[in-house]
Amino acid sequence: MSASPAAAAASASPSAAMPTQADLLDFVRRTATDAELIASLPLDPEGRTWVRLDGPAGSEAWLISWPPGTGTGWHDHADSVGAFITAAGELKENSLAARLPTDGWQTLELTEGVDRERRLPAGRGRTFGHHHVHEVLNESPDRHAISVHAYYPPLPRIRRYSRSGQILRLEQVERPEDWQ
């Protein structure tokens, strides 16, 4: 599926410089207001669906649907910075306000007070920096949510974690070929 004219125009910025977090947030905000694009995303009652979009200045962007009760699990986007916004419904983001080592560990004990929670109703979004560990959830029992995400540089890998109390464990490292 190709992006709508509004999303394509948003990605056709003449800027040759790498996009900032503010640029990515501006892109996801503008894209989320494209009602035709948002309505074109197929909704599956069982699992998330997604469409890749052309992001600004070589960034990677996605339009994602979230059926009721679905989520990402704990993960990070490695060396990429990003932004996302809820276009429809409401999402919840749990994140860690702690800088984790980038490599060379399997299990970490988190300190108290690192947990953060954000509610992101339609129209609300956020940016994040390198190695931002979070999970995104649609806690609604009966409504889909739709969101727009952008990352730069394009995702080199995603690290997936499990969490039990204050223990965070690296479970898997995914590369682009795993989700393309």
C-alpha positions in Angstrom: 0.0 0.0 0.0 1.4 3.4 -0.9 1.1 6.5 1.3 -1.6 9.0 0.5 -0.8 12.3 -1.2 -0.6 14.1 2.1 1.8 11.6 3.6 3.9 11.5 0.5 4.1 15.3 0.5 5.1 15.3 4.2 8.0 12.9 3.4 9.2 14.9 0.3 11.0 17.6 2.4 13.9 19.2 0.5 16.1 18.9 3.6 19.2 16.9 3.0 20.1 16.8 6.7 19.2 14.0 8.9 15.8 14.5 10.6 15.7 15.6 14.2 13.3 14.2 16.8 11.2 17.4 16.2 11.2 16.7 12.5 10.0 13.1 13.1 7.3 14.3 15.5 6.1 16.9 13.0 5.9 14.2 10.3 3.9 11.8 12.5 1.6 14.6 13.6 0.8 15.6 10.0 0.4 12.0 8.8 -2.0 11.2 11.7 -4.3 13.9 10.4 -4.6 12.2 7.0 -8.0 10.7 7.5 -7.9 8.9 4.2 -4.6 7.2 5.0 -5.7 6.3 8.5 -9.0 4.8 7.2 -7.1 2.8 4.6 -5.3 0.6 7.1 -6.7 -2.9 7.3 -7.8 -3.8 10.8 -7.4 -7.4 12.0 -9.3 -8.4 15.1 -6.5 -10.8 16.2 -3.2 -9.1 15.5 -1.5 -5.8 14.7 -1.3 -4.8 11.0 1.0 -2.2 9.5 2.0 -0.4 6.4 5.4 1.1 5.8 5.4 4.8 4.8 8.0 7.1 3.3 9.4 9.1 6.2 11.2 12.4 6.0 14.9 12.6 4.9 15.5 8.9 4.7 13.7 7.9 7.9 11.7 4.8 8.4 8.0 5.3 9.1 5.0 3.0 9.9 1.3 3.2 10.2 0.2 0.5 12.8 -3.1 -0.8 14.0 -3.5 -2.2 17.5 -6.5 -4.5 18.2 -8.0 -4.4 21.7 -5.6 -5.9 24.3 -2.5 -6.0 22.1 1.0 -4.6 22.8 4.6 -4.7 21.8 6.3 -6.2 24.8 9.4 -4.5 26.2 11.9 -3.4 23.5 14.2 -0.7 22.3 15.1 0.7 18.8 18.9 0.5 19.4 20.7 3.5 17.8 17.6 5.1 16.3 15.7 8.1 17.6 12.0 8.3 17.0 8.6 9.7 17.4 5.1 8.3 17.5 1.5 9.6 17.8 -1.8 7.9 18.4 -4.1 8.7 15.4 -7.2 6.9 16.7 -8.1 5.3 20.0 -5.7 5.4 22.9 -2.3 3.8 23.6 -0.4 3.5 26.8 3.4 3.6 26.9 5.4 2.1 29.8 9.0 3.2 29.7 12.2 3.2 31.7 13.8 6.4 32.8 17.2 4.8 32.9 20.1 4.6 30.5 20.9 0.9 29.9 24.2 -0.5 28.7 24.0 -0.8 24.9 25.6 -4.3 24.6 27.3 -7.0 26.5 24.6 -7.9 29.1 21.9 -10.4 29.4 20.2 -9.5 32.7 19.9 -6.2 34.6 18.4 -5.4 38.0 16.5 -2.1 37.6 16.6 0.5 40.4 13.4 1.7 42.0 11.7 4.7 40.5 12.7 4.1 36.9 9.2 3.3 35.6 7.2 5.9 33.7 3.7 5.6 32.2 2.1 7.8 29.6 -1.4 7.8 28.2 -1.6 8.8 24.6 -5.1 9.5 23.4 -5.7 10.4 19.7 -3.6 13.4 18.7 -1.0 12.9 21.4 2.5 11.7 20.7 6.1 11.8 21.8 9.7 11.6 20.8 12.4 9.4 22.2 16.1 9.1 22.0 18.6 6.3 21.4 18.2 3.1 23.4 14.8 4.1 24.8 13.3 1.0 26.4 9.5 0.8 26.4 6.4 -1.1 25.7 3.3 0.2 23.9 -0.2 -1.2 24.7 -3.8 -0.9 23.6 -5.6 -1.6 26.8 -9.1 -1.0 25.4 -11.3 -4.0 25.7 -13.2 -3.2 22.5 -11.6 -0.4 20.3 -8.7 -0.6 17.9 -6.0 2.1 18.1 -4.0 3.4 15.2 -0.6 5.0 15.4 2.1 6.6 13.2 5.8 5.9 14.0 9.0 7.3 12.5 12.7 6.4 13.2 16.1 7.7 12.1 18.3 6.2 11.1 16.1 3.4 9.7 15.9 0.7 12.4 19.2 -1.3 12.5 17.8 -3.7 15.1 15.2 -4.0 17.8 16.1 -5.6 21.1 13.3 -7.4 22.9 13.2 -7.9 26.6 11.2 -9.8 29.2 10.6 -8.2 32.6 9.8 -9.8 36.0 9.6 -7.2 38.7 12.8 -5.2 38.6 14.7 -7.8 36.5 15.0 -7.0 32.8 16.3 -9.7 30.6 17.5 -9.4 27.0 15.6 -12.2 25.1 16.1 -11.5 21.3 17.7 -9.2 18.8 15.7 -8.7 15.6 17.2 -7.3 12.4 15.2 -5.5 9.6 14.9 -8.8 7.6 13.0 -10.3 10.5 10.0 -7.9 10.1 10.1 -6.6 6.5 
